Amino acid sequence: MSRPVRVRFAPSPTGPLHIGGVRTALFNYLFAKKNNGVFYLRIEDTDQNRFVPGAEQYIFEALEWLGISPSETVGKNEKFGPYRQSERKHLYKQYADQLIHSGWAYYAFDTPEALDVHRKQHEEQGKTFIYNWHNREKLDTSLVISDEETNKRIAAGEDFVIRFKTPVNEVLELKDIIRGDIKFDTNLLDDKVLFKSDGMPTYHLANIVDDHLMETSHVIRGEEWLPSLPLHHLLYKAFGWEAPEFAHLPLILKPNGKGKLSKRDGEIGGFPVFPLQWKDLKGFKEEGYFPEALINMLVMLGWNEGSGIEKEIYSLKELESKFLLENVTKSGGKFNPEKAKWYNQQYLQLEDNEVLALIFKEILSEKNITVSDYKLKKIIELTKERAVFINDFWEINNYIFQRPMSYDNKALEKNWKENTAFLMINLLDILEKINEFKQSEIEREVKDWIKNNQYSFGQIMAPFRISLVGELKGIDLFVLCELIGKKEVIERIENVIKLNELK
């Protein structure tokens, strides 16, 4: 009988959470949901030298914003707590000792200086120094000195590490859910350090021990950990524990497809690579992305529902029911900043206009602009198709909320004739007399005046629009008049008349 599904996201708080890490968390979350399992988060902070203040909190806040918070983590349902490795460090030495006693590990007393000498000697011969079965019995280890001598040196406080004793002449035939069958020759592996001289475990030991104690059923992680798979498999074997199933996710690649996407790529390309702002670097949230759009974009960088299905828009609920690890691709997916914007635009179009109006209202409030809910909703309806981000509603519609500070000179030269001022003054008279300043009434009165005087629409409408907008763009002119009101319409027209009189 298969074990209950328990999967984890285990980041190190060494900086802001990159979208590559976010996608790893997302795939773990979706796999848990699909299989009625548990998604938990463990903070792997054993490397205190690289610890960055604020990074741990950033991880929690990012996952919460995205709607994929773990069901177990630090301070939350700590069934197998603590969930910080630094608070579990008392556990690991006993497991390292267990490997020593069972013959799967050994003490190594080599100094950094001595190892440097070995590396340089190998380099001079055109070789690479690997600490493994070739030389471990020629180096300063407990494999070549007596137990009595070993214990004496440890008792004297001499620095040592504990290394894994990799088996010789074995071919490991391992299975990866995404990549299928993979073979590893143990003779090509090095004897990794499991326990450091500072009394802390390395990633490899702590990771395996914690995954076992926390009853992890599947390890879903980035492909950069694939070279560690044979060691982790052997550690499970050494402890006599049932190993979890493994799945190694493809990389998120640079936009040009050459290498792993990095923070530097975002800085150069002017696009976010973090979910939330980190110091002076804006995240997807601050750039105006919907969390649902980011989720959708990330899941498609490495997963598809199946061959022949070209669907691209999935809600989180849909993904929870459709996600299969077997449909994750082996090859990396290129991050496309324009495609990311496209996803956000799709979600903006799907969003309720009243919700968008409320968010846009907050943006206007920051600019000390007050607009009725009715007008705001109308503006959203009219310009929604042109927006990618909610902030775009300001860029597209700022002329509605503020008078033109300048005018398109080319448009003015082309459309402001000798008699245009006269026509605009007459238009002011028509507008002044309209009692109910609504779109339909304004349109009827203005068009009747144009027809009755046998003017061309171009004679009137172009300078009319320039007066209100500053250029030949914008929403329906009569709707614009209703939105900004009679007083504002008249004053904008008067301003442009005065401007042209001064020329």
Protein Blocks (a to p, Z undefined) as FASTA:
>chain_A
ZZdddddddddffbccdfklmmmmmmmmmmmmmnopacdddddfkbmmlpcghklmmmmm
mmmmnopacfbdehiaplkbcfbfklmmmmmmmmmmmmmmnopaccdfbdfklmmmmmmm
mmmnopacdddfklmmmmccfklbcfklmmmmmmnopacdddddddehiacddddfklop
adddfklpccddfbdfkopacfklmmmmmmmmnopabdcddfklmmmmmmmmmmmmmnop
acdddddddddddfkopacadfklmmmnopafbfbdchjaccfklnopafklmmmmmmmn
opafbehiacfbdcfklmmmmpcfklpcfbdcdddfklmmmmmmmmmmmpcfklmmmmmm
mmmmmnopacdfklmmmmmmmmmmmpmbfklmmmmmmmmmpccfbdcfklmmmmmcfklm
mmmmmmmmmmmmpmblcfklmmmmmmmmmmmnopafklmmmmmmmmmnopaedjdfklmm
mmnojklmmmmmmmmmmmmmmZZ
